[in-house]
């Protein structure tokens, strides 16, 4: 039977640090519009993040503030499936995500909690022009991420960090590029302003390397209707593994 012993929180091991990191990930990506279509891909992602910690340092409890930012790019050829239009393999599919956050550390004795809030941007691109009824879509979503990082000493040489985040959608625009397709229609831009997302990551860090699983979920409501055209409600699920190098 395995038992994990929680060691006391000691500043330099668990506090938010001024540092940078680069990471790579592989993930299974599924985008679905219920009863309309699905896109499934094996994504490869790259990521950069930076943190600046300021204020009193440990052991002055609860006085370490930090600001952070990250940007992630992920891509993978997606397989399209629709009960109406059939299937298409290897459609271009990618996204870029970025965040800026502000947070604060709290020493809880055997662990540290670091809640944060900020502003996020998510940009997506999908090209379905190989389908006779298909078109290019570009989506942009502005969000407010609210999260917390939980850090404990897993051993004398390692730290386990768990991040739980809720992201509230404050604005979204879906652009359908219809003029360059067989549909021969005007391009449309549709507001899609209701939705939310969740993100979970568990990273085990040894010295300058960390590894672990990540999960993200998005639920976006139906867009406005323009001349009978709209984007359906949709969900996105992504489950992956990530490795990071810290410097």
C-alpha positions in Angstrom: 0.0 0.0 0.0 1.3 3.4 -1.0 1.1 6.4 1.4 2.3 9.9 0.7 3.7 11.9 3.6 3.1 15.7 3.5 6.2 17.5 4.5 6.1 21.0 6.0 6.0 23.9 3.6 9.4 25.6 3.3 9.6 28.8 1.4 12.0 28.2 -1.4 10.5 24.9 -2.2 6.8 26.0 -2.6 6.6 29.7 -3.1 5.9 31.3 -6.4 9.3 32.0 -8.1 10.5 34.5 -10.6 11.3 32.2 -13.6 10.4 31.2 -17.1 9.5 27.9 -18.6 9.0 26.2 -22.0 6.9 23.1 -22.5 5.7 20.6 -25.0 2.5 18.5 -24.9 0.6 15.8 -26.8 -3.1 15.6 -26.4 -6.4 14.1 -27.7 -8.7 16.9 -28.9 -12.5 16.6 -29.5 -14.7 19.4 -30.7 -18.4 18.6 -31.0 -21.6 20.4 -32.1 -24.3 17.9 -30.9 -26.2 16.3 -33.7 -24.3 18.4 -36.3 -20.6 17.4 -36.4 -17.4 16.4 -34.6 -13.7 17.1 -35.1 -11.1 14.8 -33.5 -7.4 15.4 -33.6 -4.1 14.3 -32.0 -2.6 17.7 -31.1 1.0 18.6 -30.5 1.5 21.8 -28.5 4.3 24.2 -27.5 4.1 26.6 -24.6 6.0 29.5 -23.0 5.2 30.9 -19.6 6.8 33.5 -17.2 6.3 34.4 -13.6 7.5 37.4 -11.6 7.2 37.2 -7.8 7.4 40.3 -5.7 6.6 41.5 -2.1 8.0 40.0 1.1 9.6 36.6 0.8 9.1 33.6 2.9 8.8 33.0 5.9 6.6 36.2 5.9 3.3 34.4 5.5 0.9 35.4 2.8 2.9 38.3 1.4 4.3 36.9 -1.8 2.4 38.3 -4.8 3.1 37.2 -8.4 2.2 38.2 -11.9 2.4 35.7 -14.7 1.7 35.1 -18.4 1.7 32.2 -20.8 1.0 31.5 -24.5 0.3 28.1 -26.0 0.1 27.0 -29.7 -1.4 23.6 -30.6 -2.1 22.0 -33.9 -3.2 18.6 -35.3 -4.9 17.4 -38.5 -8.6 16.8 -37.5 -11.0 14.2 -38.7 -14.4 15.6 -39.5 -17.6 13.6 -39.1 -21.2 14.6 -39.7 -24.4 12.6 -39.9 -25.3 14.8 -42.9 -22.1 15.4 -44.8 -20.1 12.2 -44.0 -16.4 12.2 -43.0 -13.3 14.1 -44.1 -9.8 13.2 -42.9 -6.9 15.5 -42.0 -8.6 18.9 -42.0 -6.3 21.9 -40.9 -7.1 22.7 -37.2 -5.1 24.8 -34.7 -5.5 27.3 -31.8 -3.5 29.8 -29.8 -4.2 30.6 -26.1 -2.7 33.4 -24.0 -3.3 34.6 -20.4 -2.1 37.3 -18.0 -2.7 36.7 -14.3 -2.2 38.2 -10.9 -2.1 36.1 -7.7 -0.9 35.7 -4.1 0.7 32.8 -2.1 -0.8 31.6 1.2 1.3 29.3 3.4 -1.1 26.7 4.9 1.5 24.8 6.9 2.0 21.6 5.0 1.1 23.1 1.6 0.8 26.4 -0.2 -2.3 27.8 -2.0 -1.8 30.4 -4.7 -5.2 31.8 -6.0 -5.2 34.1 -9.1 -7.3 36.0 -11.5 -6.6 37.5 -14.9 -7.5 37.9 -18.6 -7.4 35.3 -21.3 -7.6 35.1 -25.1 -8.3 32.0 -27.2 -8.0 32.0 -31.0 -9.1 29.0 -33.1 -8.9 28.2 -36.8 -10.5 25.3 -38.7 -10.6 24.8 -42.5 -13.3 22.5 -43.9 -13.2 23.7 -47.6 -12.5 20.1 -48.8 -16.2 19.5 -47.9 -18.6 20.8 -50.7 -20.5 22.6 -48.0 -17.5 23.5 -45.9 -15.8 26.7 -45.1 -13.0 28.3 -43.0 -13.8 29.4 -39.4 -11.9 31.7 -37.2 -13.0 32.1 -33.6 -11.8 34.5 -30.9 -12.8 34.3 -27.3 -12.0 36.7 -24.4 -12.2 35.1 -20.9 -11.6 35.9 -17.3 -9.7 33.0 -15.7 -10.1 32.3 -12.0 -7.9 29.6 -10.5 -5.8 28.3 -7.7 -2.5 26.4 -7.5 -2.0 23.9 -4.7 1.6 22.9 -4.0 2.9 20.3 -1.6 6.3 18.6 -1.1 6.0 15.1 -2.7 9.4 14.2 -1.5 12.7 15.9 -0.5 13.5 16.3 -4.2 10.1 17.0 -5.7 7.0 19.2 -5.5 3.5 18.4 -6.8 1.5 21.4 -8.2 -2.2 21.0 -8.9 -3.9 23.8 -10.9 -7.7 24.1 -11.0 -9.1 26.9 -13.2 -12.5 28.2 -14.2 -12.7 30.6 -17.2 -15.7 32.8 -17.8 -16.4 33.9 -21.4 -17.0 37.6 -21.6 -17.0 38.0 -25.4 -16.7 35.8 -28.5 -16.7 36.3 -32.2 -17.1 33.5 -34.8 -16.0 34.5 -38.4 -17.2 32.3 -41.2 -15.2 32.8 -44.4 -17.9 31.8 -47.0 -17.0 34.0 -50.0 -14.1 31.7 -51.1 -16.2 28.5 -51.0 -18.7 26.7 -53.3 -21.4 28.1 -51.1 -20.8 31.5 -52.8 -22.1 33.5 -49.8 -20.9 36.6 -48.0 -18.6 36.3 -45.1 -20.3 36.6 -41.8 -19.2 37.6 -38.3 -21.3 36.2 -35.4 -21.3 37.1 -31.7 -21.0 34.1 -29.4 -20.8 35.6 -25.9 -22.0 32.9 -23.5 -19.9 30.1 -22.3 -17.3 28.9 -19.9 -14.3 26.6 -19.6 -12.4 24.5 -17.0 -8.7 23.5 -16.8 -6.9 21.0 -14.6 -3.2 20.2 -14.5 -1.1 18.1 -12.1 2.6 18.6 -12.5 5.4 16.8 -10.6 8.6 18.8 -10.5 12.1 17.6 -10.1 14.7 20.4 -10.1 14.2 22.2 -13.4 11.9 19.6 -15.0 8.2 18.9 -14.5 5.8 16.4 -16.0 2.1 15.6 -15.7 -1.4 15.3 -17.2 -3.6 18.2 -18.3 -7.4 18.4 -19.0 -9.4 21.2 -20.5 -13.1 21.6 -21.3 -15.1 24.4 -23.0 -18.8 24.8 -23.4 -19.9 27.6 -25.7 -23.5 28.5 -26.3 -25.2 29.1 -29.7 -24.2 32.3 -31.5 -26.6 35.1 -32.6 -28.5 34.5 -35.8 -27.7 36.5 -38.9 -29.7 36.1 -42.1 -30.6 32.6 -41.0 -26.9 31.7 -40.3 -25.6 30.8 -36.9 -22.9 28.7 -35.2 -24.4 25.9 -33.0 -23.6 25.4 -29.3 -20.4 23.4 -29.0 -18.1 21.7 -26.5 -14.4 21.0 -26.6 -12.5 18.4 -24.6 -8.7 18.0 -24.6 -6.8 15.5 -22.5 -3.0 15.4 -22.7 0.5 15.0 -21.2 2.9 17.9 -20.8 6.6 18.3 -20.0 8.2 21.6 -19.0 11.7 23.0 -18.5 12.1 25.8 -16.0 14.9 28.4 -16.1 
